[in-house]
Amino acid sequence: MTLPLVAVAVAAASPSPKPELPPTTPVLPSLYPDASMVPGGEVLAGLLRGTMYVGLLAAIATVVVGAATWYAAAHNGNYGGVAWGRRAVGAGLVAAGLIGGARVLVIFFYGLGASAGAR
């Protein structure tokens, strides 16, 4: 009677072969930005450069108007005008920084996303 129990114990103790699983990371095609693949890519790049130029002009105007308002309001004792002028100067400087650093920020986050997919 002990023979069938021994056979069951040996069968339970022996390792069973594990099935092959497909890879968990799918193979992705290599994708990269290429302006030559877009019809009118140079025109779009020129339009973007022009938009950045207009944005920088607006940022300069905001800083100049804000500084003038800040100066005039400070000399007239208008605390609300001082606060508005300070905010305008700060907003113009932040806008200029973002416009100037937009390319670097986009390239940084693009690289971050591309490296996340490579793992």
Buried (B, 14 or more C-beta within 10 A) or exposed (E): EEEEEEEEEEEEEEEEEEEEEEEEEEEEEEEEEEEEEEEEEEEEEEEEEEEBEEBBEBBEEBBEBBBEBBEEBBEEEBEEBBEBBBBBBEBBBEBBEEBBEEEEEEEEEEEEEEEEEEE
